[in-house]
Amino acid sequence: MRCCRVVGPLWAAAKHPAFAGRPLFVVQPVDDKGADAGASFVAIDHVQAGVGDKVIVLTEGNGVRQILKMGDIVPIRSVIVGIVDAIESGTT
Amino acid sequence: MYLGIVTGTVVAERKAAGLEGKKLLLVQPVDEHRKPTGDVQAAVDTVQAGVGDLVYLVGSREAALACDPWFVPVDAAIVGIVDGMDVPAPAPKPKKS
């Protein structure tokens, strides 16, 4: 899973039926200090996240299929599964 | 999943079994400001996208699951055409002093 910041929503009329009714967001991976880390990507929302929220994003299909309970043939790979309240990062 | 811009089409007469009749497009992965990220790739199209469209794709095994039948040898599939995005404007480049 990755820690990300929600950048903003995106919408699409023409999409695969598995995405029907699912909110889509652009998310930006961040490091433990909150700085951007890596390229942004697209995720569907499962926890009513909002723009600017720091979230946990599941980026692996098997876990996604377990969460969505839509059967075994779901072409979705990234899902927002948690809203981060706080990160405590140890100093090394 | 990630964003991309369709830049062209790919035509291949000889394809692996399962790929017959699948439309292949060239896609440049981009970020939310349409800035290219990474190399151009070929992706199978499931939503009738066209050249110039901003789309989102799914990679790896889930790409095959986007196709019907789902047992096909692909690792990138276009699964939606982006109509709009509500993202903040990119930060201006720092001026050279």
N, CA and C atoms of all chains as a GROMACS GRO file, in nm:
protein
  567
    1MET      N    1   0.085  -0.118   0.000
    1MET     CA    2   0.000   0.000   0.000
    1MET      C    3   0.089   0.123   0.000
    2ARG      N    4   0.033   0.232  -0.049
    2ARG     CA    5   0.112   0.355  -0.058
    2ARG      C    6   0.038   0.469   0.010
    3CYS      N    7   0.117   0.557   0.068
    3CYS     CA    8   0.063   0.679   0.128
    3CYS      C    9   0.054   0.783   0.017
    4CYS      N   10  -0.063   0.842   0.000
    4CYS     CA   11  -0.080   0.937  -0.110
    4CYS      C   12  -0.160   1.058  -0.063
    5ARG      N   13  -0.153   1.163  -0.143
    5ARG     CA   14  -0.237   1.280  -0.125
    5ARG      C   15  -0.339   1.283  -0.239
    6VAL      N   16  -0.465   1.312  -0.207
    6VAL     CA   17  -0.566   1.318  -0.312
    6VAL      C   18  -0.552   1.452  -0.384
    7VAL      N   19  -0.523   1.446  -0.515
    7VAL     CA   20  -0.501   1.568  -0.593
    7VAL      C   21  -0.633   1.625  -0.642
    8GLY      N   22  -0.720   1.541  -0.694
    8GLY     CA   23  -0.848   1.591  -0.743
    8GLY      C   24  -0.926   1.484  -0.814
    9PRO      N   25  -1.056   1.507  -0.830
    9PRO     CA   26  -1.139   1.407  -0.898
    9PRO      C   27  -1.121   1.412  -1.049
   10LEU      N   28  -1.151   1.300  -1.113
   10LEU     CA   29  -1.162   1.302  -1.259
   10LEU      C   30  -1.287   1.226  -1.295
   11TRP      N   31  -1.344   1.260  -1.409
   11TRP     CA   32  -1.466   1.193  -1.449
   11TRP      C   33  -1.456   1.147  -1.593
   12ALA      N   34  -1.526   1.040  -1.620
   12ALA     CA   35  -1.520   0.976  -1.750
   12ALA      C   36  -1.656   0.918  -1.782
   13ALA      N   37  -1.709   0.948  -1.901
   13ALA     CA   38  -1.838   0.892  -1.940
   13ALA      C   39  -1.817   0.753  -2.000
   14ALA      N   40  -1.722   0.744  -2.092
   14ALA     CA   41  -1.694   0.615  -2.155
   14ALA      C   42  -1.593   0.542  -2.068
   15LYS      N   43  -1.638   0.434  -2.006
   15LYS     CA   44  -1.545   0.359  -1.921
   15LYS      C   45  -1.589   0.214  -1.914
   16HIS      N   46  -1.499   0.131  -1.867
   16HIS     CA   47  -1.530  -0.010  -1.850
   16HIS      C   48  -1.644  -0.023  -1.748
   17PRO      N   49  -1.739  -0.116  -1.769
   17PRO     CA   50  -1.855  -0.127  -1.680
   17PRO      C   51  -1.817  -0.146  -1.533
   18ALA      N   52  -1.702  -0.204  -1.504
   18ALA     CA   53  -1.663  -0.226  -1.364
   18ALA      C   54  -1.645  -0.095  -1.289
   19PHE      N   55  -1.624   0.017  -1.362
   19PHE     CA   56  -1.601   0.146  -1.297
   19PHE      C   57  -1.730   0.224  -1.276
   20ALA      N   58  -1.844   0.168  -1.316
   20ALA     CA   59  -1.970   0.243  -1.308
   20ALA      C   60  -2.001   0.281  -1.164
   21GLY      N   61  -2.028   0.409  -1.142
   21GLY     CA   62  -2.068   0.456  -1.010
   21GLY      C   63  -1.955   0.465  -0.909
   22ARG      N   64  -1.832   0.451  -0.954
   22ARG     CA   65  -1.720   0.456  -0.859
   22ARG      C   66  -1.643   0.586  -0.878
   23PRO      N   67  -1.628   0.666  -0.770
   23PRO     CA   68  -1.554   0.791  -0.784
   23PRO      C   69  -1.407   0.766  -0.814
   24LEU      N   70  -1.355   0.845  -0.907
   24LEU     CA   71  -1.215   0.832  -0.948
   24LEU      C   72  -1.138   0.955  -0.903
   25PHE      N   73  -1.018   0.934  -0.854
   25PHE     CA   74  -0.933   1.045  -0.812
   25PHE      C   75  -0.792   1.028  -0.866
   26VAL      N   76  -0.730   1.143  -0.893
   26VAL     CA   77  -0.585   1.143  -0.917
   26VAL      C   78  -0.518   1.151  -0.780
   27VAL      N   79  -0.426   1.061  -0.752
   27VAL     CA   80  -0.355   1.064  -0.624
   27VAL      C   81  -0.205   1.075  -0.649
   28GLN      N   82  -0.139   1.143  -0.556
   28GLN     CA   83   0.005   1.167  -0.567
   28GLN      C   84   0.074   1.098  -0.449
   29PRO      N   85   0.160   0.999  -0.474
   29PRO     CA   86   0.233   0.937  -0.364
   29PRO      C   87   0.317   1.039  -0.289
   30VAL      N   88   0.322   1.024  -0.156
   30VAL     CA   89   0.402   1.115  -0.074
   30VAL      C   90   0.491   1.032   0.019
   31ASP      N   91   0.597   1.096   0.068
   31ASP     CA   92   0.684   1.027   0.163
   31ASP      C   93   0.640   1.058   0.306
   32ASP      N   94   0.717   1.012   0.404
   32ASP     CA   95   0.674   1.027   0.544
   32ASP      C   96   0.672   1.172   0.588
   33LYS      N   97   0.737   1.261   0.513
   33LYS     CA   98   0.733   1.404   0.546
   33LYS      C   99   0.622   1.477   0.472
   34GLY      N  100   0.552   1.406   0.386
   34GLY     CA  101   0.445   1.469   0.310
   34GLY      C  102   0.488   1.524   0.176
   35ALA      N  103   0.614   1.507   0.141
   35ALA     CA  104   0.662   1.557   0.011
   35ALA      C  105   0.628   1.458  -0.100
   36ASP      N  106   0.605   1.511  -0.220
   36ASP     CA  107   0.572   1.426  -0.334
   36ASP      C  108   0.684   1.324  -0.358
   37ALA      N  109   0.643   1.200  -0.389
   37ALA     CA  110   0.741   1.094  -0.414
   37ALA      C  111   0.690   1.006  -0.526
   38GLY      N  112   0.743   1.026  -0.645
   38GLY     CA  113   0.702   0.942  -0.757
   38GLY      C  114   0.587   1.002  -0.837
   39ALA      N  115   0.546   0.929  -0.939
   39ALA     CA  116   0.447   0.979  -1.034
   39ALA      C  117   0.306   0.958  -0.981
   40SER      N  118   0.218   1.053  -1.014
   40SER     CA  119   0.078   1.042  -0.973
   40SER      C  120   0.010   0.931  -1.052
   41PHE      N  121  -0.101   0.882  -1.000
   41PHE     CA  122  -0.179   0.780  -1.070
   41PHE      C  123  -0.326   0.795  -1.035
   42VAL      N  124  -0.407   0.706  -1.089
   42VAL     CA  125  -0.552   0.713  -1.074
   42VAL      C  126  -0.597   0.602  -0.980
   43ALA      N  127  -0.689   0.634  -0.889
   43ALA     CA  128  -0.742   0.532  -0.798
   43ALA      C  129  -0.891   0.555  -0.779
   44ILE      N  130  -0.965   0.446  -0.752
   44ILE     CA  131  -1.106   0.465  -0.716
   44ILE      C  132  -1.114   0.478  -0.565
   45ASP      N  133  -1.224   0.541  -0.521
   45ASP     CA  134  -1.238   0.572  -0.379
   45ASP      C  135  -1.332   0.473  -0.312
   46HIS      N  136  -1.292   0.422  -0.196
   46HIS     CA  137  -1.375   0.327  -0.122
   46HIS      C  138  -1.407   0.379   0.018
   47VAL      N  139  -1.358   0.498   0.055
   47VAL     CA  140  -1.374   0.546   0.192
   47VAL      C  141  -1.420   0.692   0.199
   48GLN      N  142  -1.481   0.741   0.094
   48GLN     CA  143  -1.530   0.880   0.091
   48GLN      C  144  -1.417   0.979   0.121
   49ALA      N  145  -1.307   0.964   0.054
   49ALA     CA  146  -1.195   1.057   0.069
   49ALA      C  147  -1.229   1.189  -0.001
   50GLY      N  148  -1.162   1.296   0.040
   50GLY     CA  149  -1.182   1.426  -0.022
   50GLY      C  150  -1.051   1.481  -0.075
   51VAL      N  151  -1.062   1.587  -0.156
   51VAL     CA  152  -0.943   1.648  -0.214
   51VAL      C  153  -0.853   1.700  -0.103
   52GLY      N  154  -0.724   1.672  -0.112
   52GLY     CA  155  -0.628   1.717  -0.013
   52GLY      C  156  -0.604   1.617   0.099
   53ASP      N  157  -0.692   1.518   0.114
   53ASP     CA  158  -0.673   1.418   0.219
   53ASP      C  159  -0.546   1.337   0.195
   54LYS      N  160  -0.482   1.297   0.304
   54LYS     CA  161  -0.375   1.200   0.294
   54LYS      C  162  -0.438   1.063   0.311
   55VAL      N  163  -0.412   0.973   0.219
   55VAL     CA  164  -0.484   0.846   0.216
   55VAL      C  165  -0.388   0.729   0.197
   56ILE      N  166  -0.440   0.610   0.224
   56ILE     CA  167  -0.368   0.487   0.194
   56ILE      C  168  -0.432   0.427   0.069
   57VAL      N  169  -0.348   0.393  -0.028
   57VAL     CA  170  -0.399   0.339  -0.153
   57VAL      C  171  -0.344   0.198  -0.173
   58LEU      N  172  -0.436   0.106  -0.191
   58LEU     CA  173  -0.401  -0.032  -0.223
   58LEU      C  174  -0.371  -0.036  -0.372
   59THR      N  175  -0.255  -0.091  -0.410
   59THR     CA  176  -0.217  -0.089  -0.552
   59THR      C  177  -0.188  -0.230  -0.602
   60GLU      N  178  -0.275  -0.319  -0.570
   60GLU     CA  179  -0.254  -0.458  -0.612
   60GLU      C  180  -0.390  -0.521  -0.632
   61GLY      N  181  -0.406  -0.594  -0.743
   61GLY     CA  182  -0.539  -0.634  -0.785
   61GLY      C  183  -0.609  -0.736  -0.698
   62ASN      N  184  -0.534  -0.828  -0.638
   62ASN     CA  185  -0.598  -0.934  -0.562
   62ASN      C  186  -0.672  -0.878  -0.440
   63GLY      N  187  -0.605  -0.790  -0.367
   63GLY     CA  188  -0.669  -0.727  -0.253
   63GLY      C  189  -0.789  -0.644  -0.295
   64VAL      N  190  -0.776  -0.578  -0.410
   64VAL     CA  191  -0.887  -0.497  -0.461
   64VAL      C  192  -1.009  -0.584  -0.486
   65ARG      N  193  -0.988  -0.700  -0.545
   65ARG     CA  194  -1.102  -0.788  -0.575
   65ARG      C  195  -1.169  -0.835  -0.446
   66GLN      N  196  -1.089  -0.857  -0.342
   66GLN     CA  197  -1.149  -0.897  -0.214
   66GLN      C  198  -1.234  -0.785  -0.156
   67ILE      N  199  -1.187  -0.662  -0.168
   67ILE     CA  200  -1.259  -0.548  -0.110
   67ILE      C  201  -1.388  -0.520  -0.186
   68LEU      N  202  -1.380  -0.519  -0.319
   68LEU     CA  203  -1.495  -0.476  -0.398
   68LEU      C  204  -1.603  -0.583  -0.407
   69LYS      N  205  -1.566  -0.708  -0.385
   69LYS     CA  206  -1.664  -0.818  -0.389
   69LYS      C  207  -1.744  -0.817  -0.518
   70MET      N  208  -1.675  -0.801  -0.629
   70MET     CA  209  -1.743  -0.799  -0.759
   70MET      C  210  -1.709  -0.923  -0.840
   71GLY      N  211  -1.654  -1.024  -0.776
   71GLY     CA  212  -1.613  -1.142  -0.849
   71GLY      C  213  -1.466  -1.138  -0.883
   72ASP      N  214  -1.426  -1.232  -0.969
   72ASP     CA  215  -1.283  -1.249  -0.996
   72ASP      C  216  -1.235  -1.169  -1.115
   73ILE      N  217  -1.325  -1.112  -1.192
   73ILE     CA  218  -1.283  -1.046  -1.316
   73ILE      C  219  -1.311  -0.897  -1.303
   74VAL      N  220  -1.222  -0.828  -1.235
   74VAL     CA  221  -1.237  -0.685  -1.210
   74VAL      C  222  -1.110  -0.614  -1.253
   75PRO      N  223  -1.115  -0.532  -1.357
   75PRO     CA  224  -0.993  -0.467  -1.405
   75PRO      C  225  -0.960  -0.340  -1.327
   76ILE      N  226  -0.954  -0.350  -1.197
   76ILE     CA  227  -0.923  -0.234  -1.113
   76ILE      C  228  -0.803  -0.271  -1.028
   77ARG      N  229  -0.708  -0.178  -1.018
   77ARG     CA  230  -0.582  -0.211  -0.954
   77ARG      C  231  -0.551  -0.120  -0.836
   78SER      N  232  -0.606  -0.001  -0.831
   78SER     CA  233  -0.574   0.088  -0.720
   78SER      C  234  -0.702   0.143  -0.657
   79VAL      N  235  -0.711   0.127  -0.525
   79VAL     CA  236  -0.829   0.168  -0.450
   79VAL      C  237  -0.783   0.241  -0.324
   80ILE      N  238  -0.847   0.355  -0.296
   80ILE     CA  239  -0.821   0.427  -0.171
   80ILE      C  240  -0.892   0.351  -0.059
   81VAL      N  241  -0.815   0.302   0.039
   81VAL     CA  242  -0.873   0.215   0.142
   81VAL      C  243  -0.865   0.276   0.281
   82GLY      N  244  -0.804   0.394   0.296
   82GLY     CA  245  -0.798   0.451   0.429
   82GLY      C  246  -0.763   0.599   0.423
   83ILE      N  247  -0.810   0.674   0.523
   83ILE     CA  248  -0.775   0.816   0.534
   83ILE      C  249  -0.680   0.829   0.652
   84VAL      N  250  -0.562   0.883   0.627
   84VAL     CA  251  -0.456   0.889   0.728
   84VAL      C  252  -0.483   1.005   0.823
   85ASP      N  253  -0.485   0.976   0.952
   85ASP     CA  254  -0.500   1.082   1.052
   85ASP      C  255  -0.365   1.137   1.094
   86ALA      N  256  -0.267   1.050   1.110
   86ALA     CA  257  -0.136   1.097   1.154
   86ALA      C  258  -0.031   0.995   1.114
   87ILE      N  259   0.087   1.045   1.087
   87ILE     CA  260   0.202   0.959   1.062
   87ILE      C  261   0.310   0.994   1.163
   88GLU      N  262   0.359   0.892   1.231
   88GLU     CA  263   0.470   0.915   1.323
   88GLU      C  264   0.591   0.848   1.262
   89SER      N  265   0.690   0.924   1.228
   89SER     CA  266   0.805   0.868   1.158
   89SER      C  267   0.927   0.874   1.249
   90GLY      N  268   0.988   0.759   1.268
   90GLY     CA  269   1.104   0.752   1.356
   90GLY      C  270   1.226   0.820   1.296
   91THR      N  271   1.310   0.878   1.378
   91THR     CA  272   1.433   0.937   1.329
   91THR      C  273   1.544   0.833   1.339
   92THR      N  274   1.621   0.821   1.232
   92THR     CA  275   1.728   0.722   1.232
   92THR      C  276   1.863   0.793   1.229
   93MET      N  277  -0.383   0.226  -1.152
   93MET     CA  278  -0.424   0.282  -1.280
   93MET      C  279  -0.350   0.413  -1.303
   94TYR      N  280  -0.339   0.453  -1.428
   94TYR     CA  281  -0.262   0.573  -1.460
   94TYR      C  282  -0.321   0.641  -1.583
   95LEU      N  283  -0.281   0.766  -1.601
   95LEU     CA  284  -0.332   0.845  -1.713
   95LEU      C  285  -0.242   0.832  -1.834
   96GLY      N  286  -0.299   0.850  -1.951
   96GLY     CA  287  -0.220   0.847  -2.073
   96GLY      C  288  -0.290   0.922  -2.183
   97ILE      N  289  -0.215   0.960  -2.286
   97ILE     CA  290  -0.272   1.023  -2.405
   97ILE      C  291  -0.248   0.930  -2.523
   98VAL      N  292  -0.354   0.904  -2.598
   98VAL     CA  293  -0.342   0.815  -2.713
   98VAL      C  294  -0.269   0.890  -2.823
   99THR      N  295  -0.160   0.833  -2.872
   99THR     CA  296  -0.081   0.902  -2.974
   99THR      C  297  -0.085   0.832  -3.108
  100GLY      N  298  -0.140   0.713  -3.115
  100GLY     CA  299  -0.143   0.645  -3.244
  100GLY      C  300  -0.203   0.507  -3.233
  101THR      N  301  -0.206   0.440  -3.345
  101THR     CA  302  -0.260   0.303  -3.347
  101THR      C  303  -0.149   0.206  -3.383
  102VAL      N  304  -0.170   0.082  -3.343
  102VAL     CA  305  -0.076  -0.025  -3.376
  102VAL      C  306  -0.152  -0.130  -3.454
  103VAL      N  307  -0.096  -0.169  -3.568
  103VAL     CA  308  -0.157  -0.274  -3.648
  103VAL      C  309  -0.062  -0.392  -3.650
  104ALA      N  310  -0.114  -0.509  -3.613
  104ALA     CA  311  -0.031  -0.630  -3.615
  104ALA      C  312  -0.116  -0.742  -3.672
  105GLU      N  313  -0.068  -0.800  -3.782
  105GLU     CA  314  -0.148  -0.906  -3.844
  105GLU      C  315  -0.129  -1.036  -3.769
  106ARG      N  316  -0.004  -1.068  -3.739
  106ARG     CA  317   0.022  -1.193  -3.664
  106ARG      C  318   0.026  -1.161  -3.517
  107LYS      N  319  -0.068  -1.218  -3.444
  107LYS     CA  320  -0.076  -1.191  -3.301
  107LYS      C  321  -0.091  -1.324  -3.226
  108ALA      N  322  -0.059  -1.322  -3.098
  108ALA     CA  323  -0.077  -1.440  -3.016
  108ALA      C  324  -0.226  -1.473  -3.005
  109ALA      N  325  -0.254  -1.600  -2.984
  109ALA     CA  326  -0.393  -1.642  -2.969
  109ALA      C  327  -0.458  -1.564  -2.856
  110GLY      N  328  -0.578  -1.516  -2.878
  110GLY     CA  329  -0.648  -1.438  -2.777
  110GLY      C  330  -0.648  -1.290  -2.810
  111LEU      N  331  -0.551  -1.248  -2.890
  111LEU     CA  332  -0.543  -1.106  -2.925
  111LEU      C  333  -0.618  -1.073  -3.054
  112GLU      N  334  -0.678  -1.176  -3.118
  112GLU     CA  335  -0.747  -1.148  -3.245
  112GLU      C  336  -0.860  -1.049  -3.222
  113GLY      N  337  -0.868  -0.950  -3.310
  113GLY     CA  338  -0.978  -0.854  -3.302
  113GLY      C  339  -0.963  -0.749  -3.195
  114LYS      N  340  -0.855  -0.753  -3.120
  114LYS     CA  341  -0.835  -0.652  -3.015
  114LYS      C  342  -0.769  -0.529  -3.077
  115LYS      N  343  -0.822  -0.412  -3.044
  115LYS     CA  344  -0.767  -0.288  -3.098
  115LYS      C  345  -0.649  -0.246  -3.011
  116LEU      N  346  -0.536  -0.220  -3.076
  116LEU     CA  347  -0.416  -0.178  -3.003
  116LEU      C  348  -0.387  -0.032  -3.032
  117LEU      N  349  -0.358   0.044  -2.929
  117LEU     CA  350  -0.327   0.186  -2.944
  117LEU      C  351  -0.193   0.216  -2.879
  118LEU      N  352  -0.127   0.319  -2.932
  118LEU     CA  353  -0.005   0.369  -2.870
  118LEU      C  354  -0.043   0.473  -2.767
  119VAL      N  355   0.013   0.463  -2.650
  119VAL     CA  356  -0.025   0.554  -2.542
  119VAL      C  357   0.100   0.610  -2.476
  120GLN      N  358   0.100   0.742  -2.457
  120GLN     CA  359   0.206   0.808  -2.382
  120GLN      C  360   0.155   0.830  -2.240
  121PRO      N  361   0.209   0.761  -2.139
  121PRO     CA  362   0.167   0.789  -2.002
  121PRO      C  363   0.196   0.934  -1.965
  122VAL      N  364   0.100   0.998  -1.893
  122VAL     CA  365   0.116   1.138  -1.854
  122VAL      C  366   0.074   1.154  -1.709
  123ASP      N  367   0.110   1.270  -1.652
  123ASP     CA  368   0.061   1.302  -1.518
  123ASP      C  369  -0.068   1.385  -1.532
  124GLU      N  370  -0.118   1.437  -1.419
  124GLU     CA  371  -0.246   1.506  -1.425
  124GLU      C  372  -0.239   1.639  -1.498
  125HIS      N  373  -0.120   1.686  -1.531
  125HIS     CA  374  -0.104   1.808  -1.609
  125HIS      C  375  -0.067   1.777  -1.754
  126ARG      N  376  -0.090   1.655  -1.795
  126ARG     CA  377  -0.059   1.607  -1.931
  126ARG      C  378   0.090   1.611  -1.962
  127LYS      N  379   0.172   1.611  -1.862
  127LYS     CA  380   0.316   1.607  -1.883
  127LYS      C  381   0.359   1.461  -1.896
  128PRO      N  382   0.436   1.426  -2.000
  128PRO     CA  383   0.473   1.286  -2.020
  128PRO      C  384   0.552   1.229  -1.903
  129THR      N  385   0.520   1.107  -1.867
  129THR     CA  386   0.595   1.035  -1.764
  129THR      C  387   0.626   0.897  -1.820
  130GLY      N  388   0.750   0.872  -1.849
  130GLY     CA  389   0.785   0.738  -1.897
  130GLY      C  390   0.768   0.722  -2.047
  131ASP      N  391   0.787   0.600  -2.091
  131ASP     CA  392   0.795   0.570  -2.233
  131ASP      C  393   0.658   0.536  -2.292
  132VAL      N  394   0.650   0.557  -2.424
  132VAL     CA  395   0.527   0.523  -2.497
  132VAL      C  396   0.508   0.372  -2.493
  133GLN      N  397   0.384   0.330  -2.482
  133GLN     CA  398   0.355   0.186  -2.476
  133GLN      C  399   0.234   0.153  -2.562
  134ALA      N  400   0.220   0.025  -2.591
  134ALA     CA  401   0.102  -0.023  -2.664
  134ALA      C  402   0.002  -0.076  -2.562
  135ALA      N  403  -0.124  -0.041  -2.583
  135ALA     CA  404  -0.228  -0.084  -2.489
  135ALA      C  405  -0.349  -0.131  -2.567
  136VAL      N  406  -0.419  -0.229  -2.514
  136VAL     CA  407  -0.542  -0.276  -2.577
  136VAL      C  408  -0.654  -0.182  -2.535
  137ASP      N  409  -0.746  -0.154  -2.628
  137ASP     CA  410  -0.851  -0.055  -2.604
  137ASP      C  411  -0.983  -0.126  -2.577
  138THR      N  412  -1.052  -0.088  -2.467
  138THR     CA  413  -1.182  -0.147  -2.437
  138THR      C  414  -1.295  -0.044  -2.444
  139VAL      N  415  -1.265   0.081  -2.473
  139VAL     CA  416  -1.368   0.186  -2.466
  139VAL      C  417  -1.377   0.271  -2.593
  140GLN      N  418  -1.324   0.221  -2.705
  140GLN     CA  419  -1.329   0.294  -2.832
  140GLN      C  420  -1.265   0.432  -2.820
  141ALA      N  421  -1.148   0.437  -2.765
  141ALA     CA  422  -1.073   0.562  -2.758
  141ALA      C  423  -1.014   0.595  -2.894
  142GLY      N  424  -0.978   0.722  -2.913
  142GLY     CA  425  -0.920   0.765  -3.039
  142GLY      C  426  -0.792   0.844  -3.015
  143VAL      N  427  -0.720   0.871  -3.123
  143VAL     CA  428  -0.595   0.945  -3.111
  143VAL      C  429  -0.623   1.084  -3.053
  144GLY      N  430  -0.542   1.124  -2.955
  144GLY     CA  431  -0.558   1.254  -2.890
  144GLY      C  432  -0.637   1.247  -2.761
  145ASP      N  433  -0.710   1.139  -2.738
  145ASP     CA  434  -0.790   1.128  -2.616
  145ASP      C  435  -0.700   1.114  -2.493
  146LEU      N  436  -0.743   1.180  -2.384
  146LEU     CA  437  -0.683   1.154  -2.252
  146LEU      C  438  -0.759   1.037  -2.192
  147VAL      N  439  -0.688   0.934  -2.155
  147VAL     CA  440  -0.752   0.811  -2.109
  147VAL      C  441  -0.689   0.767  -1.978
  148TYR      N  442  -0.754   0.672  -1.911
  148TYR     CA  443  -0.684   0.606  -1.802
  148TYR      C  444  -0.675   0.458  -1.830
  149LEU      N  445  -0.566   0.401  -1.784
  149LEU     CA  446  -0.532   0.263  -1.816
  149LEU      C  447  -0.513   0.183  -1.689
  150VAL      N  448  -0.525   0.054  -1.704
  150VAL     CA  449  -0.492  -0.036  -1.596
  150VAL      C  450  -0.383  -0.129  -1.647
  151GLY      N  451  -0.289  -0.158  -1.560
  151GLY     CA  452  -0.173  -0.236  -1.601
  151GLY      C  453  -0.172  -0.376  -1.543
  152SER      N  454  -0.067  -0.449  -1.577
  152SER     CA  455  -0.042  -0.582  -1.522
  152SER      C  456  -0.157  -0.680  -1.551
  153ARG      N  457  -0.181  -0.771  -1.459
  153ARG     CA  458  -0.279  -0.876  -1.483
  153ARG      C  459  -0.421  -0.821  -1.498
  154GLU      N  460  -0.448  -0.709  -1.430
  154GLU     CA  461  -0.583  -0.654  -1.438
  154GLU      C  462  -0.616  -0.604  -1.578
  155ALA      N  463  -0.513  -0.577  -1.658
  155ALA     CA  464  -0.538  -0.537  -1.797
  155ALA      C  465  -0.608  -0.650  -1.872
  156ALA      N  466  -0.564  -0.771  -1.849
  156ALA     CA  467  -0.627  -0.885  -1.916
  156ALA      C  468  -0.771  -0.900  -1.870
  157LEU      N  469  -0.797  -0.870  -1.742
  157LEU     CA  470  -0.933  -0.884  -1.690
  157LEU      C  471  -1.028  -0.782  -1.751
  158ALA      N  472  -0.975  -0.676  -1.811
  158ALA     CA  473  -1.061  -0.576  -1.874
  158ALA      C  474  -1.114  -0.624  -2.008
  159CYS      N  475  -1.054  -0.729  -2.061
  159CYS     CA  476  -1.093  -0.777  -2.194
  159CYS      C  477  -1.196  -0.888  -2.183
  160ASP      N  478  -1.268  -0.909  -2.293
  160ASP     CA  479  -1.364  -1.017  -2.299
  160ASP      C  480  -1.335  -1.098  -2.425
  161PRO      N  481  -1.293  -1.221  -2.418
  161PRO     CA  482  -1.266  -1.302  -2.299
  161PRO      C  483  -1.146  -1.248  -2.222
  162TRP      N  484  -1.138  -1.285  -2.095
  162TRP     CA  485  -1.038  -1.220  -2.010
  162TRP      C  486  -0.905  -1.291  -2.008
  163PHE      N  487  -0.895  -1.403  -2.074
  163PHE     CA  488  -0.766  -1.473  -2.075
  163PHE      C  489  -0.689  -1.433  -2.199
  164VAL      N  490  -0.630  -1.315  -2.198
  164VAL     CA  491  -0.557  -1.265  -2.313
  164VAL      C  492  -0.420  -1.214  -2.268
  165PRO      N  493  -0.321  -1.224  -2.356
  165PRO     CA  494  -0.185  -1.182  -2.319
  165PRO      C  495  -0.164  -1.031  -2.336
  166VAL      N  496  -0.217  -0.952  -2.246
  166VAL     CA  497  -0.192  -0.808  -2.249
  166VAL      C  498  -0.153  -0.761  -2.110
  167ASP      N  499  -0.078  -0.651  -2.102
  167ASP     CA  500  -0.044  -0.596  -1.970
  167ASP      C  501  -0.071  -0.447  -1.959
  168ALA      N  502  -0.148  -0.392  -2.054
  168ALA     CA  503  -0.195  -0.254  -2.041
  168ALA      C  504  -0.326  -0.244  -2.116
  169ALA      N  505  -0.428  -0.190  -2.051
  169ALA     CA  506  -0.558  -0.178  -2.115
  169ALA      C  507  -0.616  -0.041  -2.085
  170ILE      N  508  -0.671   0.023  -2.190
  170ILE     CA  509  -0.741   0.151  -2.172
  170ILE      C  510  -0.881   0.117  -2.121
  171VAL      N  511  -0.917   0.169  -2.002
  171VAL     CA  512  -1.046   0.134  -1.943
  171VAL      C  513  -1.138   0.256  -1.925
  172GLY      N  514  -1.095   0.375  -1.966
  172GLY     CA  515  -1.185   0.489  -1.957
  172GLY      C  516  -1.130   0.608  -2.034
  173ILE      N  517  -1.222   0.690  -2.087
  173ILE     CA  518  -1.182   0.814  -2.154
  173ILE      C  519  -1.214   0.929  -2.060
  174VAL      N  520  -1.113   1.007  -2.023
  174VAL     CA  521  -1.129   1.113  -1.924
  174VAL      C  522  -1.200   1.232  -1.990
  175ASP      N  523  -1.314   1.272  -1.931
  175ASP     CA  524  -1.386   1.389  -1.979
  175ASP      C  525  -1.336   1.516  -1.911
  176GLY      N  526  -1.302   1.506  -1.785
  176GLY     CA  527  -1.255   1.624  -1.714
  176GLY      C  528  -1.184   1.586  -1.586
  177MET      N  529  -1.107   1.681  -1.536
  177MET     CA  530  -1.034   1.661  -1.411
  177MET      C  531  -1.040   1.791  -1.334
  178ASP      N  532  -1.046   1.782  -1.204
  178ASP     CA  533  -1.044   1.902  -1.121
  178ASP      C  534  -0.916   1.898  -1.037
  179VAL      N  535  -0.808   1.939  -1.098
  179VAL     CA  536  -0.680   1.936  -1.028
  179VAL      C  537  -0.620   2.076  -1.029
  180PRO      N  538  -0.545   2.111  -0.924
  180PRO     CA  539  -0.484   2.243  -0.920
  180PRO      C  540  -0.384   2.262  -1.033
  181ALA      N  541  -0.369   2.387  -1.076
  181ALA     CA  542  -0.273   2.417  -1.182
  181ALA      C  543  -0.132   2.384  -1.135
  182PRO      N  544  -0.044   2.343  -1.228
  182PRO     CA  545   0.092   2.311  -1.188
  182PRO      C  546   0.162   2.432  -1.127
  183ALA      N  547   0.250   2.405  -1.031
  183ALA     CA  548   0.324   2.514  -0.968
  183ALA      C  549   0.413   2.581  -1.071
  184PRO      N  550   0.417   2.716  -1.072
  184PRO     CA  551   0.502   2.784  -1.170
  184PRO      C  552   0.649   2.753  -1.146
  185LYS      N  553   0.722   2.749  -1.257
  185LYS     CA  554   0.865   2.720  -1.244
  185LYS      C  555   0.935   2.835  -1.172
  186PRO      N  556   1.026   2.804  -1.082
  186PRO     CA  557   1.098   2.912  -1.014
  186PRO      C  558   1.178   2.995  -1.114
  187LYS      N  559   1.169   3.128  -1.099
  187LYS     CA  560   1.240   3.216  -1.193
  187LYS      C  561   1.389   3.215  -1.162
  188LYS      N  562   1.467   3.220  -1.270
  188LYS     CA  563   1.612   3.228  -1.250
  188LYS      C  564   1.648   3.370  -1.207
  189SER      N  565   1.732   3.380  -1.107
  189SER     CA  566   1.767   3.514  -1.060
  189SER      C  567   1.907   3.549  -1.108
   0.00000   0.00000   0.00000
